[in-house]
Amino acid sequence: MINAATEPLPSADAWEGLQLLVATGIPSDVAASACPTPNDDGTFTINGPEEPADDHYGVYCYKNANYALARELIWQLALQTGDLGPAYDVADPKEMPMASAKGYQKVVQDQVLTPAGVAGSCKATGSPAQRSLMYDIQGNVPLVMLTAGADAYENDSSDLLECGPYNWSLSALDLVKIMGKLSCGNLLSDASKTLMNERKLGWSHWSNSATYPNRFWKEGGWTQTRSKVEQALWPLHPAHPANDPTASEDGCALIGPNLVCPATGKARNRIHSCVVEFPFGIDAALVINSDLRDDPKASACTVLLKSFDKSL
């Protein structure tokens, strides 16, 4: 038994965290603090009976744990249907987390990625020197790019054990291949695809709105906090002119071609992604390995949606 008052709770995206959620449930007062107001009886309505509000059905509440739970359900269903062999069916509770993670990854690869011509993984498969890095624009100095990037992968089992809500290692080209197969292929039946769009299943609940009709999208993001160390910043920003770099409150100094600033807080490197199903049979994917320089609050989906509209 975990005492939440004295012990850190496990990640809700991992096996132990899901065990806790399933065993104890989520009290309505806790759910209400993180989600929209529940119904009068303390429950949340799924698919009615109320009419759609704000262009989506029921109460919207995004939780990564929902996708993590789906990972475990897919593993069990695949065992029952024979899509996974005995190697993924274990009786030892200690082996179940890894068996389910590997089983889930295999099902997704076999039934989604391979038909789209994509090879994916929930763990980094190349050396650190071959991987894309995440960068921090905001960080210690507003709107200045950090030259030092951070690898999104930790090279440990957590990358695989928490796969589902995140951690799939896919390029923008991989993503758009999957989108094309979803739109024009047979990943889903016609009835399932129609239901997916009507109920925005898997899509952002803001999809197909008055502002962006007949456009369906899903965005993702990952943030990693880096250590509190000095950072070399480039290019120089007008707030820190090269002729007087120490004039700023950040205490920065020009060293060679770089402006080096002491860490006033932990740098947070980011990656943002988006896939969009546009009208006219057009699919798009975008991956940005930092916040947007001009508008850190904007998203990769904002870029794609506005760019498409401007092209019409």
C-alpha positions in Angstrom: 0.0 0.0 0.0 1.3 3.4 -1.0 0.9 6.3 1.4 0.4 9.3 -0.9 1.1 11.7 1.9 4.6 10.4 2.6 5.7 8.4 -0.5 6.0 9.5 -4.1 3.4 8.0 -6.3 4.5 5.9 -9.3 4.0 7.3 -12.8 0.5 6.7 -13.9 1.9 5.8 -17.3 3.8 2.8 -16.0 2.5 -0.6 -14.8 2.7 0.2 -11.1 0.9 3.5 -11.5 -1.9 1.9 -13.6 -2.3 -0.8 -10.9 -2.8 1.9 -8.3 -5.4 3.8 -10.5 -7.3 0.6 -11.3 -7.3 -0.5 -7.7 -8.3 2.7 -6.0 -10.1 4.7 -8.7 -10.1 8.4 -9.0 -12.3 10.3 -6.4 -14.6 12.8 -8.0 -13.2 15.7 -6.1 -9.7 14.9 -7.4 -10.9 14.4 -10.9 -12.8 17.7 -10.8 -9.7 19.5 -9.8 -7.9 18.5 -13.0 -10.8 18.1 -15.4 -13.9 20.1 -16.3 -16.8 20.2 -13.7 -18.4 16.7 -13.4 -22.1 16.0 -13.5 -24.3 16.7 -10.5 -24.0 13.2 -9.2 -20.1 13.3 -9.4 -19.8 11.2 -12.5 -18.4 12.1 -15.9 -20.6 11.6 -19.0 -19.2 9.6 -21.9 -20.9 10.1 -25.3 -24.0 11.7 -24.0 -26.7 12.0 -23.0 -26.1 15.7 -23.2 -25.8 17.4 -26.6 -22.3 18.1 -27.9 -20.8 21.2 -26.3 -17.9 23.3 -27.7 -17.8 21.0 -30.7 -17.1 17.8 -28.8 -19.1 15.2 -26.9 -19.2 14.7 -23.2 -16.6 15.9 -20.8 -13.1 16.5 -22.1 -10.3 15.4 -19.9 -6.9 14.4 -21.4 -4.9 11.9 -19.3 -1.8 10.0 -20.6 -2.9 7.1 -18.3 -5.8 6.4 -20.7 -3.3 5.6 -23.4 -1.1 3.6 -21.1 -4.2 1.6 -20.0 -5.0 1.0 -23.7 -1.5 -0.4 -24.0 -2.2 -3.1 -21.4 -5.7 -3.9 -22.9 -4.2 -4.2 -26.4 -1.6 -6.7 -25.1 -4.3 -8.9 -23.5 -6.6 -8.7 -26.5 -3.7 -9.7 -28.8 -3.0 -12.7 -26.6 -6.6 -13.8 -26.8 -6.8 -13.4 -30.5 -3.5 -15.1 -31.2 -1.9 -12.0 -32.7 0.8 -12.5 -30.0 2.5 -15.8 -29.3 3.3 -17.5 -26.0 6.5 -15.6 -25.6 4.4 -12.5 -24.6 2.2 -14.5 -22.2 3.8 -14.6 -18.8 2.5 -15.6 -15.3 5.1 -14.0 -13.2 3.8 -10.5 -12.1 7.4 -9.2 -12.2 7.7 -10.1 -15.9 4.3 -8.7 -16.9 5.3 -5.0 -17.3 8.0 -5.8 -19.9 6.0 -8.6 -21.6 3.1 -6.2 -22.1 5.3 -3.4 -23.3 7.0 -5.6 -25.9 3.8 -7.2 -26.9 2.1 -3.8 -27.4 5.0 -2.6 -29.5 4.9 -5.7 -31.7 1.1 -5.3 -32.3 1.5 -1.7 -33.3 4.4 -2.5 -35.5 2.6 -5.4 -37.2 -0.9 -3.9 -37.6 -0.2 -0.1 -38.0 3.4 0.7 -38.8 4.4 -2.1 -41.2 1.3 -1.6 -43.4 2.3 2.0 -43.7 5.9 1.2 -44.6 7.3 2.4 -41.3 9.7 0.9 -38.8 9.2 2.3 -35.3 10.4 1.7 -31.8 9.7 2.8 -28.3 13.4 3.0 -27.6 16.2 4.8 -29.4 17.8 2.4 -31.8 20.8 4.4 -32.9 23.7 5.9 -31.1 23.3 9.3 -29.4 25.3 10.9 -32.1 22.7 9.9 -34.7 19.6 11.1 -32.9 17.8 14.4 -33.2 18.1 16.7 -30.2 15.6 18.9 -28.4 16.4 22.6 -27.8 15.3 25.3 -25.4 14.5 28.8 -26.7 13.0 30.3 -23.6 15.3 28.9 -20.9 17.5 31.4 -19.2 17.4 34.1 -21.7 14.1 34.9 -23.5 14.0 34.0 -27.2 17.7 32.9 -27.4 18.4 29.5 -28.7 20.6 27.2 -26.6 23.3 25.6 -28.7 23.4 22.5 -26.4 20.6 20.0 -27.2 19.2 17.2 -25.1 18.5 13.7 -26.2 14.9 12.8 -25.6 15.8 9.2 -24.7 17.3 7.9 -21.5 18.6 4.6 -22.8 16.8 2.6 -20.1 13.8 0.4 -19.9 11.4 3.2 -19.0 11.3 4.3 -22.6 9.7 1.0 -23.4 7.7 0.4 -20.2 5.9 3.7 -20.6 5.3 3.6 -24.3 1.8 4.4 -25.6 1.2 7.9 -24.5 4.7 8.9 -25.8 8.1 7.5 -26.7 7.4 6.3 -30.2 10.6 7.2 -32.2 9.1 8.3 -35.6 10.2 11.0 -38.1 7.9 13.5 -39.8 8.0 11.4 -42.9 7.0 8.3 -40.9 4.1 10.2 -39.4 2.7 11.4 -42.8 3.0 7.8 -44.2 0.8 6.6 -41.3 -1.6 9.5 -41.9 -1.8 8.6 -45.6 -2.5 5.0 -44.8 -5.2 6.0 -42.3 -6.9 8.4 -44.8 -6.7 6.3 -47.9 -5.7 2.8 -46.8 -7.3 0.0 -44.8 -5.9 0.6 -41.4 -9.5 1.1 -40.3 -12.8 0.1 -41.9 -14.9 2.8 -43.5 -17.4 2.6 -40.7 -14.6 3.0 -38.0 -13.0 5.9 -39.9 -16.4 7.7 -40.1 -16.9 7.1 -36.4 -13.4 8.3 -35.6 -14.0 11.6 -37.3 -17.6 12.1 -36.1 -16.6 11.5 -32.4 -13.1 12.9 -32.8 -11.7 9.6 -31.5 -7.9 10.1 -31.3 -8.2 13.6 -32.7 -7.9 16.9 -30.8 -11.3 17.8 -29.4 -10.9 21.2 -31.2 -10.8 19.5 -34.6 -13.5 20.2 -37.2 -14.5 23.4 -35.5 -16.0 26.5 -36.9 -12.5 28.0 -37.3 -11.1 24.9 -38.9 -13.9 22.9 -40.5 -13.2 19.4 -41.9 -9.7 19.4 -40.5 -8.7 16.7 -38.0 -5.4 16.8 -36.0 -3.5 15.5 -33.1 -0.5 17.2 -31.5 2.1 15.9 -29.1 4.9 17.3 -27.1 7.7 16.3 -24.8 9.6 18.4 -22.3 12.9 17.5 -20.6 14.4 19.5 -17.8 18.2 19.8 -18.1 20.8 20.3 -15.4 21.5 23.7 -13.9 24.7 24.6 -15.7 26.0 27.5 -17.7 24.8 27.5 -21.3 26.4 28.9 -24.5 23.7 30.8 -26.3 23.5 31.6 -30.0 22.6 33.7 -31.9 22.8 36.9 -29.9 19.5 38.5 -29.1 18.8 42.3 -29.2 18.1 42.2 -25.4 21.7 41.2 -25.0 23.7 43.4 -27.4 27.2 42.2 -28.3 28.8 45.6 -27.4 27.6 45.4 -23.8 26.7 41.9 -22.9 27.0 42.4 -19.2 24.4 45.1 -19.1 21.6 42.6 -18.8 20.3 41.5 -15.5 21.2 37.9 -16.4 24.9 38.7 -16.0 25.8 37.3 -19.4 29.3 37.7 -20.9 30.5 37.5 -24.5 33.0 34.7 -24.8 34.3 34.2 -28.3 31.3 34.1 -30.7 28.9 33.0 -28.0 26.9 34.8 -25.3 27.3 32.7 -22.1 24.8 33.2 -19.4 24.7 31.8 -15.9 21.8 29.4 -15.3 19.0 31.2 -13.4 16.8 28.2 -13.7 16.7 24.8 -15.2 16.6 24.8 -19.0 13.7 22.9 -20.4 14.2 21.4 -23.9 11.2 20.6 -25.9 9.9 18.8 -29.0 6.5 19.5 -30.5 4.7 17.4 -33.2 1.5 17.4 -35.2 -0.4 15.4 -37.7 -3.3 16.8 -39.7 -5.9 15.3 -42.0 -6.9 18.2 -44.3 -9.7 18.3 -47.0 -8.9 17.3 -50.6 -7.1 14.2 -49.5 -4.1 16.1 -48.1 -2.2 14.9 -45.0 0.6 16.7 -43.2 3.0 16.1 -40.4 5.4 18.5 -38.6 8.0 18.0 -35.9 9.7 21.0 -34.3 12.6 20.3 -31.9 12.1 23.4 -29.8 9.4 26.0 -29.0 8.6 28.4 -31.8 11.0 31.4 -31.8 8.3 34.0 -32.6 5.6 32.6 -30.4 6.5 30.1 -27.8 2.8 29.5 -27.0 2.0 28.5 -30.6 2.0 24.8 -31.5 3.1 22.7 -34.5 -0.6 22.3 -35.3 -1.0 26.0 -35.4 1.7 26.3 -38.0 0.2 23.5 -40.2 -3.4 24.7 -40.0 -2.5 28.4 -40.8 -0.1 27.4 -43.5 -2.8 25.3 -45.2 -5.4 28.1 -45.1 -2.9 30.6 -46.5 -2.2 28.3 -49.4 -5.9 28.3 -50.5 
